Amino acid sequence: MNSLLLTGGRVVDPANKFDAIADVLIVDGKITAVGPKLAAPAGVATLDCTGKVVSPGLIDLHVHLREPGQTAKENVATGTAAAARGGFTSVVCMPNTSPSIDSAGTVALIRERAEREGSVNVFVTGAITKGIAGEELAPIGGLKKAGVVAITDDGHCIQNNDLMRRACEYAKMFDLPVMDHCQDYSLVTDGVMHEGYWNVVLGLRGWPSAGEEMIVARNILMAELTGAKIHCQHLSAAGSVKLIRDAKKRGVSISGEACPHHFTLTDAAVAGSEKFWSKDGQSLAATQGAALPQWPAYDTNFKMNPPLRSAADREAILEGLADGTIEVLCSDHAPHCDYEKEVEFDYAPFGITGLEVELAWSLMQLVHSKRLTLADMIAKYTVNPARLLNLPKGTLSVGADGDVTVFDPEQEWVPAVSESASKSKNNPFFGWKLKGRAVATVVGGKVAWRL
């Protein structure tokens, strides 16, 4: 069945500025009606959503599915299953696979695999450069024809500014957004955590905020020069937020995204739970309502790229989300095998998983803390990413695809390793008390997952 009537929920659709108790009717995979007390046609199942929020299907535009070539970490089936458990009806997968997604054939492989094995919609990004090596442009026109929705070398950053300029010019010709992992290698060098107080205390090599800010500034200039739409991925630094805020005021086609780990945690987390509590625990305690779980110093699940930064940087990200400078929320879901993370901090890979907990953290840090309205937060997971990538998603308009997320913003729960659908468990939030949880994920009128 791809027809369903969702009844009695609080329907929040930012694309149409709709927020009211209503029913949503999906027939043959499409939104047919939104309104009070709708009648279910013969043979159409009903899902009672009383006391829950019903929104357009959530979109995560920054996900690593690891297929092809890295399927010990994740694959299309497990990654999309994790997305469904988190309330996401669409994910956008990154091209840093093996081989990288720099040819039409690899795009076709992933789209076919997603059609056959995916629990949710999968949109594909293509690499900017061949092998994401930053040396020679990938066939951008061919990738567009194959169906990519954006180009990015995520996980890597093009250091050659002339090459980046040419990529932006081609992307504009083909109406493709350029998504950029902002990292100046000459400044970051071999840093493994934020450069500040805690990296000195812990004896770990520092990663300065300027390593991100330098490329954000470069991208603003490139957007002005070429007219391309450039999107800065996983922002972590206060200076980056300020640069984008000022550029947007000038009308530059620049945008940015933020991940829950960057607006929830700080670099003090690497020093362990006891130090984190004494250094920056107050804001977390207010949303947790309980003592933080325990973790040791040098826990590699707190190692990510870009790194967790200072309390001031965290506050700047929150302010950027609140004032609209940062338009998109996402997870940067980056699975790794247990044995890869179970090494010294210096040698562990960067990245954490996040699809299953990001909705809860966004609700806790943004909505329950009253920094954003519920509609504003939902917009950053629906209409905003859909608009950025020109996706026919993110709305409950009549005729739109029947993708719907149902969640309970007040439900308290504790994520457990045993309940995760992902192949990888490199998430520091297992065992934390969270508030807000998806209870049903509907894709094309079919229930992809239900609590």
N, C-alpha and C positions, 0 to 999 in steps of 0.2 A: 504494500500500500504506500502510495506517495501522496495521500490526502489525509488531512488531520485538522481537527478543530481544537484550538487551545482556548480554554475558557477561564474567565474570572481573574486574570492576572493584571498587574499594573503594566500596561504597554507603554514603553518608552522608545520612541523612534525619533532621534535627533534630526534625521534628514528631513522629516516632515513636521518637526516641532510639535510632536504629538506626545502627550503624557496624561494618561487617564486609565481608569479601570475599563477593560474592554476584552473582546474576544478576537482571535485571529483565525481566519479560515484559509486553509491551504487545500487547493484542489488540483490534482495532476501536477504537483510539484511547484505550483505558482501561488502567490498570495492572491486570494480572490476577494476578501473583504476584511476590514478591520472596523469593529464597532461593538456596541453593547448588545448582549443577548442574541447572538447569532444562532441560527438553527443549523444543525449538522445535516447535510444531505444524506440520503440513504447509503448505508455502507461505510460512512466516514467515521473513524474512531475519534474519541474525545480524550483530551488530556486536561485534567483539572489543574489550573495554575493559581488558584486562590492563595493569596498571601505571598506570591512570588512576583519577580520582575520578568517581563517578557520583552526581549529586545531583538533587533535585527541580529542575524548570526555574527558573532564576533570574528574578527580577522586579525591574525598575527602575521605581519609582513616581514618577520625576520626569524626564520627557523632553519636549523640544519638537520636535514633528514638523513644525511650521510650515505645516501644511495645515489650513484653506484660506488662501489669500491671500499666502503668503510662500514659494512653492514654488521660487523661485530659490535658497533656502538649503537646503531639505530638503523631502521629501514623505513620505507614508506608505510608499511602496515603498522609497525609499532609507534612510529612518530605521529601518524594521524590518529591512532587510537588514544594516545596521550592527549592530543589536541581536543578530541571529542570529550574526554573526561574533564578537561579544563573549561569546556563551554565554547570551544572555537569551531566554527563551521568551515573556515577557510584558512589555509596557511600558505605562505610564500616561501619557497625553499631557496637556499643560497647555493651558489655554484662551486664552492670549494670542496668538491668531491674528488674521486679518483677513478677515471679521468675527470677533469673539471668540465663544467657545462659550457664549453666553448664551441660547440658544433650543433647543427640541426639534428644530427643523429642522436646525440645524448639527450637533447630536449625531448625528442620523440620517445625515447626509452622511458624517461621519467613520467611523461604524461600517460603512456600506456600502462605503466606499472601502477600509477595512481588511480587510473580508471578501474583497474582490475582489483586492486588490493586496498585502496585508500578508504578510510572511514569518513573523511571530509574532503572538501575541495582542495586541490593542490595547484597552485600557480607557480610557475618556474621563472627564475631569473637567469640571465646569461652572463658569462664573464665579460669583463671589459677587454681583457687582454688574453692572448693564447696561453693556456696553462696557468692563468692568473699569475704570470711571472712578471708583469709590469714592463714588458719589453716590446711587444708587437700587438697591435689591435686585433681582437677577435673579429670574425665576420658579422658585424653588428646587424647589417641588413638581413643576412640569412637567419640570424637568431630571431629577429623580429618576425620574419615570415614563418618561422617554426613555432612561434607562439609565446615567446618570453614577454613578461610584463615590465621588465626593467633590466638594466645591466649593472653589475657590481663585481668588484674583485674582493668581496668581503672575506675577512681573514687576512687580507693583504691590502696595501695601499699603494697606488701608483705614485712614485717619487719624481718621475720625469714630468715636469709641468707642461712641456710642449705636447707630449703624448696625451696627457689628460685633456688638454685643450682640444685636440683632434677628436678624442672620444666624445667630448661634449658636443662638438659640432655635428658629428654623425648622429648622436643620440637625438639631437633636436630635429634633424632631418626626418628621423623615423618615429618621432613623437614618443620616445622612450625616456623615462626618468633615469637619472644616474644616481645610484645609491653608493655612498662612499664610506669606507672604514677609515676614519681620520687618524692617521698615525705617521708622524715624521720620524723615520728610522734614525736619522742622525741625532735627534734629541732623545729618543727613547732608548736607543742602543740596546743593552741587554737587561733593562729593568724588568722586575717581576712584581712590584707593587708600587703604590703611589709614593712619590717622593715627598717626604714630610717628616713629621715627628716619629711616626711608628716604624718606618723603614730603618731609621737610624737605630732606634731601640732594639729592633729585631735583627739587625745586621743583614738586611736584604737590600739588593740593588734597587735604586729608586727609579721611578717612571714619572717624569714631571708632567704636570698638566699642560705645559706649553707644547708637548709633543702632540697633543690633540688639537689645541687651539691654533697652532700654525697651519694645519691642513684645513681646518674650518675656515680660516681667513682666506686661504688659497681658493677654496671652493666658492666662497662669496665672490671673489674677483672673477673666477671662471664663469659663474652664472651671469654676472654683469656683462662680461666680454662676449659670451656666446649666446646668451638667451636660453640656455638649457635649463631644465628643471633638475636641480641637484638636491639630494636628500642626504643629510649627515646622520650616519647610523650611531646607535647606542652612545648618546652624549653623556659625559661624566663630569665635565669641568665647568666651573662657574664662568670662566672666560669665554667658553664656547657659547653658552647661553646668551651672554651679553652681545657677542659678535652677531649672532643670528637675530636677536631682538632688534638691534640697530639696523641690520641689513633689511629686515622685513619692513621696517618703517620707511625705508627708501624704495620699497617695491621690488626688491630683488627676489627672484624665483628660487629661494632657498628654504629648506625645511629641516626639521630634526625629529628624532625619536628618543624616548627614554625607556629604560628597563627597570622593573621593580627593584632589582638588587642595588641599583645605583641611587634610587631615592628612598631606600629603606636602610641600608647598611653603610658603614664607613670603614676606612682602612684599619680602624681599631679592632675590627672583627678578626683580623689576622693574628692579633695578639692573644686571642682566646676570649672565652665568655666572661671571665671575671674582669679582665681589663676593659672589655667592650662595655660592660655594664657600668663601670665607674667612669669611663670616658664619655660615652655618648648614649647611655641606655635610657635616659629619661624620656626622650621622644618615643622610643620604641615601647617602653613600659606603659605609656599612656594608651597605646592602641592594643597592646597585648593583653593588658588586664591581669597579667600573671608574670611570674618570674621567667626570665629567659632560660631556655634549655642550656645544658653545658656542652662546651666543645673545647678542644685543646688549642694551644697556640700552634701556628704554622699549619692549620688545617687547609689542605689544598682545595677543598670545596669552596673556599673563599678566594681562590685565584682565578681571575677572569680578565678579559681584554675588551675594553680598557679596564683598569683596576678600580677597586673600591677606593673612593677618595675621601677627602676631609669632610668634617661636619659642615663647613661653609660651602663646599661644593654640593653636598647633598641638599642643603637648603636652597641653593641656587637652582638646582634641577626642579625641586618642588615649586619654586616661584615661577620658573619657566613654564611648567605645566599649568599652573593656576592662571597665568595671564595670557595663555594661548601662544606663547613663543614656540613651545614644543607641542606639536599638533597630534603626535602619534605615540601610542603605547605599544610595546612589544616585549617579547621574552628574550631574544637572542638564544633560544633553546640550543645548547651546544653539548650533546652527549659525548661521554668518554667512557671507556672500559674501566672497571674498578682498578685493575693492575696498573693502568696508566697514571691514575691519581694517587696510588699508594706508594709514593716515592717522596724524596726530599722536595721541599717547596720549590727550589730553584728549577728542578727538572720536570715537574708536573706540567701537563698541558693547561692552557688557559680555557676556561669555560665551565658553565653549569647548565643543567636542565631547568626548565621553568614553565612549560606549558600548563602543567596541572595546578600551579599555585599562583600564577601571575594575576588572575582575576581577584583572588582574595587579597593579595597585597595592595593592588590598586584601590580596592574598596576601602581597605583599612587606612592606608596612608593618604588617600585623596578625598574620599567621600565621607567616611566616618569621622575623619579629622576636620571636615567642613572646609577643606581647601577648594574642592570642586563640587558642583551639583552632580547628581547621579547622571543626568542627561549629558553633561559635559564630559564626564568620564567615558560613558558609552560611546560618544561621538569619536573619541580618540581610538576606539577599537572597531569602529564601523564606518561611518560615512567619511571620515578623514582619510584613513588608509585607502578606501575604495576610490576616493577622488584623486588621491596622489597617483595611484597606479592605473587609473582608468578601468577599474573593475566594475562589472555590473552587479554589485553587491552592496551591503551596508544599509539597506532600507527595507521597510515593510510596505512600500507603495504597492497598490494593486497592479498585478502583472509582473512584479519582481519575483526572483527565485525564492522558493519557500524555505529559506535558511533562517532559523530562529534559535535563540539561546534563552533558556529559562534558568534563572538563578535566584537564590535566596540570600539577600545581602546581610541577613542577621544570623545565619546558621554558623555555629561555632564547630570547628573540627580540627583534627590533628592529622596531617598527612603522614602516611606510613609507607615505608619502602615496599612492603608486601602488596600494597594496593596500587602501586604505580604501573602504568601500562608501558612505560618506556623501557627499552633494553638497558639503559644506563641509569645509575642511581646517584650521579654526582650533583646532588642538590643539597645545599646547606640547610634547607628549611624543613627537612623531615624532623618531626618531633616538636615543631613549633605550634602553638595554639593560634589558629587563624579564624577570621570572621568573614563569612561570605563564601558561597560555594555554588557552582553550577549544579543543577539538578536534572536538566534534560538538554540534549543537543539535537536539533532537528535540521537535517540536510536534505534539501529538495523535497520536503514534505515527509521524509522518513525519519524515524527516531534512530539516530546513530548511536546514542548512548543515553542511559537514564539511570539516575542514582537509585 
